[in-house]
Amino acid sequence: MDWEKSPPELAALFDELAPSAPAVERRKMFGYPAAFVNGNMFAGLHGARLVLRLPEPALAEFLAQGGGPFEPMPGRPMKGYAVAPAALLADKPALSRWLERSFEAAAALPPKRKKRR
């Protein structure tokens, strides 16, 4: 499946603001830049969208502030993930706080076990 590339300015914003703690691993998900902790993705790009993983009730708070559900394919939402609204992308301090919340929540999850091939 061919998906649109992320705009360079969005990729630069993600690189600038995504937490850089030693436990953070940067790699691609769906062919886009993403950030993981203990094998769990907590943030990434998908086309022209920035996606965050949040637990309830933070997810409900995020959606109430204009975020939207994340559907990598129409009709296939990913539970616990939301798309950042455009207004948040323009507010670096607020976006940085949400990225940090996403990181902290994912860091509290049990590490993902690598699947054997």
MMTF fields as JSON, N, C-alpha, C and O atoms, coordinates in Angstrom:
{
  "mmtfVersion": "1.0.0",
  "mmtfProducer": "UNKNOWN",
  "numBonds": 467,
  "numAtoms": 468,
  "numGroups": 117,
  "numChains": 1,
  "numModels": 1,
  "chainsPerModel": [1],
  "groupsPerChain": [117],
  "chainIdList": ["A"],
  "bondAtomList": [4, 2, 8, 6, 12, 10, 16, 14, 20, 18, 24, 22, 28, 26, 32, 30, 36, 34, 40, 38, 44, 42, 48, 46, 52, 50, 56, 54, 60, 58, 64, 62, 68, 66, 72, 70, 76, 74, 80, 78, 84, 82, 88, 86, 92, 90, 96, 94, 100, 98, 104, 102, 108, 106, 112, 110, 116, 114, 120, 118, 124, 122, 128, 126, 132, 130, 136, 134, 140, 138, 144, 142, 148, 146, 152, 150, 156, 154, 160, 158, 164, 162, 168, 166, 172, 170, 176, 174, 180, 178, 184, 182, 188, 186, 192, 190, 196, 194, 200, 198, 204, 202, 208, 206, 212, 210, 216, 214, 220, 218, 224, 222, 228, 226, 232, 230, 236, 234, 240, 238, 244, 242, 248, 246, 252, 250, 256, 254, 260, 258, 264, 262, 268, 266, 272, 270, 276, 274, 280, 278, 284, 282, 288, 286, 292, 290, 296, 294, 300, 298, 304, 302, 308, 306, 312, 310, 316, 314, 320, 318, 324, 322, 328, 326, 332, 330, 336, 334, 340, 338, 344, 342, 348, 346, 352, 350, 356, 354, 360, 358, 364, 362, 368, 366, 372, 370, 376, 374, 380, 378, 384, 382, 388, 386, 392, 390, 396, 394, 400, 398, 404, 402, 408, 406, 412, 410, 416, 414, 420, 418, 424, 422, 428, 426, 432, 430, 436, 434, 440, 438, 444, 442, 448, 446, 452, 450, 456, 454, 460, 458, 464, 462],
  "bondOrderList": [1, 1, 1, 1, 1, 1, 1, 1, 1, 1, 1, 1, 1, 1, 1, 1, 1, 1, 1, 1, 1, 1, 1, 1, 1, 1, 1, 1, 1, 1, 1, 1, 1, 1, 1, 1, 1, 1, 1, 1, 1, 1, 1, 1, 1, 1, 1, 1, 1, 1, 1, 1, 1, 1, 1, 1, 1, 1, 1, 1, 1, 1, 1, 1, 1, 1, 1, 1, 1, 1, 1, 1, 1, 1, 1, 1, 1, 1, 1, 1, 1, 1, 1, 1, 1, 1, 1, 1, 1, 1, 1, 1, 1, 1, 1, 1, 1, 1, 1, 1, 1, 1, 1, 1, 1, 1, 1, 1, 1, 1, 1, 1, 1, 1, 1, 1],
  "groupList": [{"groupName": "MET", "atomNameList": ["N", "CA", "C", "O"], "elementList": ["N", "C", "C", "O"], "formalChargeList": [0, 0, 0, 0], "bondAtomList": [1, 0, 2, 1, 3, 2], "bondOrderList": [1, 1, 2], "singleLetterCode": "M", "chemCompType": "L-PEPTIDE LINKING"}, {"groupName": "ASP", "atomNameList": ["N", "CA", "C", "O"], "elementList": ["N", "C", "C", "O"], "formalChargeList": [0, 0, 0, 0], "bondAtomList": [1, 0, 2, 1, 3, 2], "bondOrderList": [1, 1, 2], "singleLetterCode": "D", "chemCompType": "L-PEPTIDE LINKING"}, {"groupName": "TRP", "atomNameList": ["N", "CA", "C", "O"], "elementList": ["N", "C", "C", "O"], "formalChargeList": [0, 0, 0, 0], "bondAtomList": [1, 0, 2, 1, 3, 2], "bondOrderList": [1, 1, 2], "singleLetterCode": "W", "chemCompType": "L-PEPTIDE LINKING"}, {"groupName": "GLU", "atomNameList": ["N", "CA", "C", "O"], "elementList": ["N", "C", "C", "O"], "formalChargeList": [0, 0, 0, 0], "bondAtomList": [1, 0, 2, 1, 3, 2], "bondOrderList": [1, 1, 2], "singleLetterCode": "E", "chemCompType": "L-PEPTIDE LINKING"}, {"groupName": "LYS", "atomNameList": ["N", "CA", "C", "O"], "elementList": ["N", "C", "C", "O"], "formalChargeList": [0, 0, 0, 0], "bondAtomList": [1, 0, 2, 1, 3, 2], "bondOrderList": [1, 1, 2], "singleLetterCode": "K", "chemCompType": "L-PEPTIDE LINKING"}, {"groupName": "SER", "atomNameList": ["N", "CA", "C", "O"], "elementList": ["N", "C", "C", "O"], "formalChargeList": [0, 0, 0, 0], "bondAtomList": [1, 0, 2, 1, 3, 2], "bondOrderList": [1, 1, 2], "singleLetterCode": "S", "chemCompType": "L-PEPTIDE LINKING"}, {"groupName": "PRO", "atomNameList": ["N", "CA", "C", "O"], "elementList": ["N", "C", "C", "O"], "formalChargeList": [0, 0, 0, 0], "bondAtomList": [1, 0, 2, 1, 3, 2], "bondOrderList": [1, 1, 2], "singleLetterCode": "P", "chemCompType": "L-PEPTIDE LINKING"}, {"groupName": "LEU", "atomNameList": ["N", "CA", "C", "O"], "elementList": ["N", "C", "C", "O"], "formalChargeList": [0, 0, 0, 0], "bondAtomList": [1, 0, 2, 1, 3, 2], "bondOrderList": [1, 1, 2], "singleLetterCode": "L", "chemCompType": "L-PEPTIDE LINKING"}, {"groupName": "ALA", "atomNameList": ["N", "CA", "C", "O"], "elementList": ["N", "C", "C", "O"], "formalChargeList": [0, 0, 0, 0], "bondAtomList": [1, 0, 2, 1, 3, 2], "bondOrderList": [1, 1, 2], "singleLetterCode": "A", "chemCompType": "L-PEPTIDE LINKING"}, {"groupName": "PHE", "atomNameList": ["N", "CA", "C", "O"], "elementList": ["N", "C", "C", "O"], "formalChargeList": [0, 0, 0, 0], "bondAtomList": [1, 0, 2, 1, 3, 2], "bondOrderList": [1, 1, 2], "singleLetterCode": "F", "chemCompType": "L-PEPTIDE LINKING"}, {"groupName": "VAL", "atomNameList": ["N", "CA", "C", "O"], "elementList": ["N", "C", "C", "O"], "formalChargeList": [0, 0, 0, 0], "bondAtomList": [1, 0, 2, 1, 3, 2], "bondOrderList": [1, 1, 2], "singleLetterCode": "V", "chemCompType": "L-PEPTIDE LINKING"}, {"groupName": "ARG", "atomNameList": ["N", "CA", "C", "O"], "elementList": ["N", "C", "C", "O"], "formalChargeList": [0, 0, 0, 0], "bondAtomList": [1, 0, 2, 1, 3, 2], "bondOrderList": [1, 1, 2], "singleLetterCode": "R", "chemCompType": "L-PEPTIDE LINKING"}, {"groupName": "GLY", "atomNameList": ["N", "CA", "C", "O"], "elementList": ["N", "C", "C", "O"], "formalChargeList": [0, 0, 0, 0], "bondAtomList": [1, 0, 2, 1, 3, 2], "bondOrderList": [1, 1, 2], "singleLetterCode": "G", "chemCompType": "PEPTIDE LINKING"}, {"groupName": "TYR", "atomNameList": ["N", "CA", "C", "O"], "elementList": ["N", "C", "C", "O"], "formalChargeList": [0, 0, 0, 0], "bondAtomList": [1, 0, 2, 1, 3, 2], "bondOrderList": [1, 1, 2], "singleLetterCode": "Y", "chemCompType": "L-PEPTIDE LINKING"}, {"groupName": "ASN", "atomNameList": ["N", "CA", "C", "O"], "elementList": ["N", "C", "C", "O"], "formalChargeList": [0, 0, 0, 0], "bondAtomList": [1, 0, 2, 1, 3, 2], "bondOrderList": [1, 1, 2], "singleLetterCode": "N", "chemCompType": "L-PEPTIDE LINKING"}, {"groupName": "HIS", "atomNameList": ["N", "CA", "C", "O"], "elementList": ["N", "C", "C", "O"], "formalChargeList": [0, 0, 0, 0], "bondAtomList": [1, 0, 2, 1, 3, 2], "bondOrderList": [1, 1, 2], "singleLetterCode": "H", "chemCompType": "L-PEPTIDE LINKING"}, {"groupName": "GLN", "atomNameList": ["N", "CA", "C", "O"], "elementList": ["N", "C", "C", "O"], "formalChargeList": [0, 0, 0, 0], "bondAtomList": [1, 0, 2, 1, 3, 2], "bondOrderList": [1, 1, 2], "singleLetterCode": "Q", "chemCompType": "L-PEPTIDE LINKING"}],
  "groupTypeList": [0, 1, 2, 3, 4, 5, 6, 6, 3, 7, 8, 8, 7, 9, 1, 3, 7, 8, 6, 5, 8, 6, 8, 10, 3, 11, 11, 4, 0, 9, 12, 13, 6, 8, 8, 9, 10, 14, 12, 14, 0, 9, 8, 12, 7, 15, 12, 8, 11, 7, 10, 7, 11, 7, 6, 3, 6, 8, 7, 8, 3, 9, 7, 8, 16, 12, 12, 12, 6, 9, 3, 6, 0, 6, 12, 11, 6, 0, 4, 12, 13, 8, 10, 8, 6, 8, 8, 7, 7, 8, 1, 4, 6, 8, 7, 5, 11, 2, 7, 3, 11, 5, 9, 3, 8, 8, 8, 8, 7, 6, 6, 4, 11, 4, 4, 11, 11],
  "groupIdList": [1, 2, 3, 4, 5, 6, 7, 8, 9, 10, 11, 12, 13, 14, 15, 16, 17, 18, 19, 20, 21, 22, 23, 24, 25, 26, 27, 28, 29, 30, 31, 32, 33, 34, 35, 36, 37, 38, 39, 40, 41, 42, 43, 44, 45, 46, 47, 48, 49, 50, 51, 52, 53, 54, 55, 56, 57, 58, 59, 60, 61, 62, 63, 64, 65, 66, 67, 68, 69, 70, 71, 72, 73, 74, 75, 76, 77, 78, 79, 80, 81, 82, 83, 84, 85, 86, 87, 88, 89, 90, 91, 92, 93, 94, 95, 96, 97, 98, 99, 100, 101, 102, 103, 104, 105, 106, 107, 108, 109, 110, 111, 112, 113, 114, 115, 116, 117],
  "secStructList": [7, 7, 7, 7, 7, 7, 7, 2, 2, 2, 2, 2, 2, 2, 2, 2, 2, 1, 7, 7, 7, 6, 6, 3, 3, 3, 3, 3, 3, 6, 6, 3, 3, 3, 3, 3, 3, 6, 6, 3, 3, 3, 3, 3, 3, 3, 6, 6, 3, 3, 3, 3, 3, 7, 7, 6, 6, 2, 2, 2, 2, 2, 2, 2, 6, 6, 7, 3, 3, 7, 7, 1, 5, 6, 6, 5, 7, 7, 6, 6, 3, 3, 3, 7, 7, 2, 2, 2, 2, 6, 7, 2, 2, 2, 2, 2, 2, 2, 2, 2, 2, 2, 2, 2, 2, 2, 2, 6, 1, 7, 7, 7, 7, 7, 7, 7, 7],
  "xCoordList": [0.84, 0.0, 0.887, 1.804, 0.628, 1.392, 0.696, -0.446, 1.392, 0.867, 1.685, 2.848, 1.067, 1.769, 2.914, 2.844, 3.966, 5.097, 4.734, 3.895, 5.374, 5.167, 5.848, 6.949, 5.195, 5.834, 7.146, 7.207, 8.184, 9.479, 9.389, 10.087, 8.522, 8.415, 7.787, 8.132, 6.876, 6.283, 7.313, 7.394, 8.092, 9.148, 10.174, 10.651, 10.513, 11.467, 10.884, 11.593, 9.6, 8.938, 8.945, 9.233, 8.631, 8.638, 10.04, 10.197, 11.05, 12.431, 12.837, 13.554, 12.382, 12.732, 12.066, 12.705, 10.787, 10.008, 9.831, 9.525, 10.009, 9.829, 10.861, 12.026, 10.449, 11.393, 12.64, 12.583, 13.76, 15.028, 15.697, 16.923, 14.902, 15.435, 16.229, 15.971, 17.188, 17.989, 17.155, 17.573, 15.996, 15.164, 14.391, 13.818, 14.359, 13.598, 14.354, 15.545, 13.623, 14.173, 13.406, 12.176, 14.132, 13.518, 13.624, 14.703, 12.489, 12.469, 11.206, 10.435, 10.99, 9.834, 8.682, 8.87, 7.47, 6.242, 5.367, 5.176, 4.846, 4.088, 4.953, 4.42, 6.276, 7.191, 7.424, 8.059, 6.924, 7.056, 7.877, 7.969, 8.479, 9.221, 8.308, 7.166, 8.824, 8.066, 9.033, 10.236, 8.482, 9.277, 8.692, 7.478, 9.579, 9.203, 9.942, 11.035, 9.333, 9.995, 9.63, 8.455, 10.635, 10.439, 9.655, 8.886, 9.85, 9.168, 7.765, 7.119, 7.267, 5.923, 5.978, 6.656, 5.27, 5.219, 4.397, 3.317, 4.922, 4.159, 3.85, 2.966, 4.549, 4.267, 4.878, 5.837, 4.299, 4.85, 4.092, 3.126, 4.549, 3.899, 3.205, 3.618, 2.155, 1.45, 0.957, -0.057, 1.672, 1.352, 1.565, 2.626, 0.554, 0.635, 0.057, -0.352, 0.02, -0.567, 0.461, 1.302, 0.377, 1.183, 0.264, -0.82, 0.704, -0.119, 0.496, 1.71, -0.353, 0.08, -0.681, -1.849, -0.015, -0.666, -0.906, 0.021, -2.138, -2.495, -3.451, -4.3, -3.31, -4.257, -5.485, -5.446, -6.572, -7.723, -7.311, -6.563, -7.705, -8.571, -7.83, -8.46, -6.487, -5.73, -6.202, -6.249, -6.554, -7.037, -8.332, -8.494, -9.249, -10.514, -10.255, -10.899, -9.32, -8.955, -8.387, -8.735, -7.516, -6.89, -7.943, -7.915, -8.866, -9.926, -10.837, -11.304, -11.097, -11.94, -11.274, -11.951, -9.936, -9.205, -9.01, -8.232, -9.704, -9.654, -8.926, -8.907, -8.32, -7.668, -8.706, -9.894, -8.256, -9.174, -8.67, -7.485, -9.547, -9.111, -8.134, -8.222, -7.217, -6.239, -6.699, -6.877, -6.89, -7.248, -6.216, -6.299, -5.239, -4.25, -4.892, -4.405, -5.991, -6.805, -8.244, -8.661, -9.015, -10.394, -11.172, -11.171, -11.835, -12.63, -11.838, -12.401, -10.538, -9.675, -8.955, -7.741, -9.692, -9.049, -8.11, -8.353, -7.032, -6.101, -6.476, -6.414, -6.858, -7.297, -6.161, -5.025, -6.497, -5.528, -4.661, -3.811, -4.858, -4.063, -4.961, -6.121, -4.407, -5.162, -4.254, -3.032, -4.892, -4.198, -4.227, -5.272, -3.081, -2.978, -3.675, -3.511, -4.451, -5.098, -4.065, -3.0, -4.395, -3.483, -3.08, -1.927, -4.018, -3.713, -2.61, -1.782, -2.593, -1.565, -0.2, 0.817, -0.169, 1.098, 1.746, 2.963, 0.936, 1.443, 1.867, 2.427, 1.613, 1.917, 2.981, 2.654, 4.255, 5.341, 5.358, 5.539, 5.176, 5.194, 4.075, 4.308, 2.88, 1.763, 1.993, 1.736, 2.468, 2.741, 3.83, 3.738, 4.843, 5.919, 5.381, 5.799, 4.46, 3.861, 3.07, 3.147, 2.307, 1.538, 2.471, 2.204, 3.549, 4.515, 5.136, 5.348, 5.423, 5.993, 4.987, 5.362, 3.73, 2.694, 2.569, 2.427, 2.624, 2.545, 3.734, 3.573, 4.923, 6.132, 6.028, 6.306, 5.63, 5.54, 4.544, 4.797, 3.424, 2.421, 2.951, 2.754, 3.617, 4.156, 5.311, 5.487, 6.096, 7.212, 6.714, 7.434, 5.49, 4.912, 4.333, 4.004, 4.207, 3.681, 4.741, 5.935, 4.315, 5.309, 6.061, 5.477, 7.336, 8.097, 7.473, 6.987, 7.495, 7.008, 8.064, 9.256, 7.613, 8.539, 8.697, 7.733, 9.928, 10.179, 9.601, 9.732, 8.95, 8.364, 9.425, 10.294, 9.349, 10.285, 9.831, 8.633, 10.768, 10.446, 10.411, 10.157],
  "yCoordList": [-1.174, 0.0, 1.239, 1.34, 2.175, 3.413, 4.491, 4.852, 5.006, 6.088, 7.329, 7.244, 8.492, 9.751, 9.901, 9.423, 10.571, 10.833, 11.927, 12.783, 11.886, 12.944, 14.218, 14.163, 15.366, 16.626, 16.801, 16.471, 17.311, 17.476, 18.308, 18.029, 19.339, 20.176, 19.398, 19.647, 18.466, 17.65, 16.651, 16.413, 16.073, 15.143, 15.87, 15.317, 17.095, 17.878, 18.213, 18.164, 18.552, 18.845, 17.609, 17.707, 16.466, 15.215, 14.929, 14.576, 15.077, 14.839, 15.791, 15.405, 17.021, 18.025, 17.767, 17.913, 17.383, 17.339, 15.966, 15.878, 14.914, 13.579, 13.37, 13.73, 12.794, 12.58, 11.842, 10.992, 12.189, 11.582, 10.852, 10.765, 10.337, 9.576, 8.38, 7.912, 7.884, 6.745, 5.532, 4.765, 5.343, 4.179, 4.324, 3.346, 5.513, 5.749, 5.175, 5.419, 4.418, 3.855, 4.456, 4.424, 5.0, 5.55, 4.503, 3.985, 4.206, 3.322, 3.619, 4.503, 2.906, 3.173, 2.236, 1.073, 2.797, 2.02, 2.457, 3.656, 1.541, 1.841, 2.634, 3.316, 2.555, 3.286, 4.728, 5.488, 5.113, 6.487, 6.509, 5.496, 7.667, 7.769, 7.508, 7.968, 6.765, 6.458, 6.356, 6.169, 6.483, 6.386, 5.281, 5.175, 4.47, 3.315, 3.35, 3.906, 2.75, 2.523, 1.107, 0.74, 0.326, -1.08, -1.849, -2.755, -1.49, -2.174, -1.682, -2.16, -0.738, -0.197, 1.155, 2.073, 1.275, 2.553, 3.535, 3.2, 4.752, 5.769, 6.989, 7.769, 7.174, 8.308, 8.038, 7.278, 8.678, 8.524, 9.369, 10.054, 9.304, 10.008, 8.989, 7.834, 9.446, 8.647, 9.635, 10.305, 9.724, 10.748, 12.12, 12.406, 12.964, 14.326, 14.413, 15.488, 13.282, 13.254, 12.809, 11.95, 13.413, 12.98, 12.187, 12.647, 11.002, 10.06, 9.831, 9.679, 9.809, 9.549, 8.361, 8.145, 7.603, 6.522, 7.031, 7.483, 6.953, 7.461, 6.502, 5.888, 6.373, 5.563, 6.397, 7.626, 5.717, 6.436, 6.915, 6.18, 8.025, 9.048, 10.101, 11.014, 9.989, 10.969, 10.984, 12.042, 9.811, 9.74, 10.529, 11.269, 10.38, 11.121, 12.621, 13.4, 13.027, 14.447, 14.958, 16.05, 14.166, 14.546, 14.688, 15.644, 13.73, 13.782, 14.983, 15.594, 15.329, 16.488, 17.798, 18.804, 17.782, 18.981, 19.057, 19.877, 18.219, 18.297, 17.176, 17.123, 16.268, 15.124, 14.213, 14.296, 13.356, 12.439, 11.017, 10.797, 10.045, 8.646, 8.364, 8.966, 7.456, 7.101, 5.855, 4.795, 5.993, 4.884, 4.811, 5.577, 3.903, 3.806, 3.421, 3.785, 2.681, 2.352, 2.673, 2.393, 3.253, 3.625, 2.46, 1.341, 2.768, 1.751, 0.816, -0.125, 1.054, 0.186, 1.012, 1.202, 1.504, 2.33, 1.506, 0.327, 2.148, 1.524, 1.988, 3.18, 1.062, 1.371, 2.029, 1.555, 3.132, 3.825, 4.835, 5.476, 4.99, 5.938, 7.05, 6.819, 8.262, 9.413, 10.304, 10.301, 11.065, 11.992, 13.378, 13.844, 14.027, 15.38, 16.375, 16.315, 17.292, 18.318, 19.336, 19.503, 20.002, 20.984, 22.067, 22.499, 22.509, 23.565, 23.127, 23.943, 21.855, 21.356, 21.335, 21.587, 21.039, 21.014, 22.395, 22.511, 23.432, 24.8, 25.281, 26.37, 24.496, 24.864, 23.906, 22.896, 24.231, 23.327, 22.952, 21.776, 23.906, 23.497, 22.498, 21.525, 22.738, 21.833, 20.473, 19.437, 20.469, 19.209, 18.427, 17.208, 19.12, 18.474, 17.803, 16.697, 18.465, 17.884, 16.617, 15.624, 16.648, 15.458, 14.317, 13.158, 14.633, 13.602, 12.982, 11.771, 13.809, 13.308, 12.424, 11.383, 12.822, 12.0, 10.644, 9.609, 10.671, 9.442, 8.528, 7.321, 9.124, 8.368, 7.748, 6.562, 8.543, 8.05, 6.901, 5.929, 7.015, 5.949, 4.668, 3.578, 4.793, 3.611, 3.004, 1.786, 3.848, 3.351, 2.526, 1.662, 2.787, 2.037, 0.692, -0.14, 0.473, -0.799, -1.889, -1.591, -3.144, -4.223, -4.228, -3.926, -4.563, -4.616, -5.617, -6.672, -5.268, -6.195, -7.245, -6.949, -8.463, -9.552, -9.634, -9.498, -9.858, -10.014, -11.336, -12.362, -11.288, -12.501, -13.311, -12.771, -14.606, -15.49, -15.669, -15.691, -15.795, -16.01, -17.477, -17.864],
  "zCoordList": [0.0, 0.0, 0.0, 0.814, -0.894, -0.972, -0.16, -0.442, 0.854, 1.671, 1.396, 1.003, 1.606, 1.38, 2.368, 3.5, 1.924, 2.805, 3.787, 3.507, 4.937, 5.923, 5.43, 4.881, 5.625, 5.245, 6.021, 7.205, 5.373, 6.05, 7.328, 8.302, 7.324, 8.524, 9.693, 10.848, 9.409, 10.462, 10.989, 12.194, 10.09, 10.514, 11.382, 12.373, 11.018, 11.809, 13.184, 14.189, 13.227, 14.495, 15.397, 16.59, 14.833, 15.594, 16.129, 17.298, 15.289, 15.721, 16.838, 17.762, 16.752, 17.752, 19.103, 20.146, 19.092, 20.324, 20.953, 22.142, 20.209, 20.788, 21.895, 21.727, 23.022, 24.117, 23.642, 22.754, 24.255, 23.852, 25.018, 25.079, 25.927, 27.056, 26.526, 25.417, 27.305, 26.833, 26.433, 25.566, 27.037, 26.727, 25.423, 24.943, 24.84, 23.613, 22.413, 22.219, 21.633, 20.396, 19.232, 19.205, 18.277, 17.064, 15.965, 15.677, 15.362, 14.186, 13.396, 13.769, 12.332, 11.479, 11.81, 12.167, 11.676, 11.815, 10.651, 10.447, 9.903, 8.679, 7.7, 6.825, 7.833, 6.959, 7.378, 6.647, 8.538, 9.03, 10.318, 11.012, 10.644, 11.898, 13.094, 13.128, 14.074, 15.282, 16.449, 16.268, 17.654, 18.872, 19.753, 19.923, 20.3, 21.103, 22.439, 22.545, 23.448, 24.725, 25.154, 25.181, 25.484, 25.86, 24.796, 25.12, 23.542, 22.445, 22.179, 21.246, 22.972, 22.803, 22.098, 22.56, 20.986, 20.288, 21.12, 21.606, 21.278, 22.001, 21.153, 21.506, 20.051, 19.173, 17.807, 17.671, 16.804, 15.463, 14.469, 14.806, 13.247, 12.153, 11.262, 11.158, 10.632, 9.627, 8.589, 8.788, 7.489, 6.491, 7.098, 7.653, 6.992, 7.524, 8.928, 9.367, 9.638, 10.977, 12.009, 11.742, 13.196, 14.325, 15.244, 15.601, 15.621, 16.373, 17.751, 17.881, 18.776, 20.144, 20.717, 20.394, 21.561, 22.301, 23.72, 24.393, 24.16, 25.491, 26.181, 25.535, 27.497, 28.26, 28.601, 28.555, 28.943, 29.504, 30.892, 31.536, 31.402, 30.831, 30.005, 29.471, 29.891, 29.103, 27.655, 27.027, 27.121, 25.744, 25.592, 24.622, 26.533, 26.483, 26.563, 25.861, 27.41, 27.534, 26.209, 25.758, 25.594, 24.321, 23.216, 22.442, 23.153, 22.139, 22.373, 21.412, 23.627, 23.952, 23.544, 23.335, 23.431, 23.025, 21.511, 21.022, 20.785, 19.324, 18.632, 17.402, 19.393, 18.773, 18.136, 18.448, 17.256, 16.585, 16.68, 16.935, 16.48, 16.515, 15.374, 14.304, 15.614, 14.594, 13.862, 14.463, 12.559, 11.681, 10.569, 9.609, 10.672, 9.593, 8.259, 7.189, 8.351, 7.189, 7.555, 8.679, 6.643, 6.974, 7.586, 7.073, 8.702, 9.377, 10.266, 10.826, 10.409, 11.218, 12.288, 12.206, 13.292, 14.318, 15.19, 15.449, 15.638, 16.575, 17.975, 18.276, 18.815, 20.174, 20.963, 20.958, 21.639, 22.475, 21.746, 22.365, 20.447, 19.665, 19.139, 18.799, 19.076, 18.583, 17.743, 17.89, 16.86, 15.97, 16.597, 17.052, 16.616, 17.169, 16.251, 15.032, 16.827, 16.015, 15.507, 16.101, 14.413, 13.803, 14.797, 14.808, 15.631, 16.602, 17.563, 17.966, 17.929, 18.838, 18.157, 18.804, 16.873, 16.145, 16.102, 15.954, 16.23, 16.212, 17.601, 17.728, 18.628, 20.009, 20.553, 21.175, 20.314, 20.691, 22.173, 22.485, 23.109, 24.522, 24.86, 25.577, 24.352, 24.635, 23.974, 24.587, 22.748, 22.055, 22.784, 22.921, 23.244, 23.988, 25.252, 25.592, 25.946, 27.159, 26.818, 27.542, 25.713, 25.322, 24.916, 25.232, 24.226, 23.853, 25.101, 25.161, 26.086, 27.336, 28.073, 28.613, 28.1, 28.741, 28.046, 28.697, 26.72, 25.942, 26.256, 26.443, 26.31, 26.639, 28.028, 28.204, 29.004, 30.38, 30.507, 31.218, 29.823, 29.878, 29.237, 29.775, 28.103, 27.43, 28.227, 28.235, 28.893, 29.695, 30.876, 31.376, 31.324, 32.448, 32.014, 32.86, 30.713, 30.211, 30.332, 30.368, 30.394, 30.393, 29.062, 28.022, 29.087, 27.833, 26.876, 27.284, 25.596, 24.568, 24.324, 24.249, 24.204, 23.895, 22.393, 21.64, 21.971, 20.544, 20.082, 20.749, 18.908, 18.336, 17.641, 16.957, 17.821, 17.114, 15.69, 15.405, 14.817, 13.398, 13.093, 11.953]
}
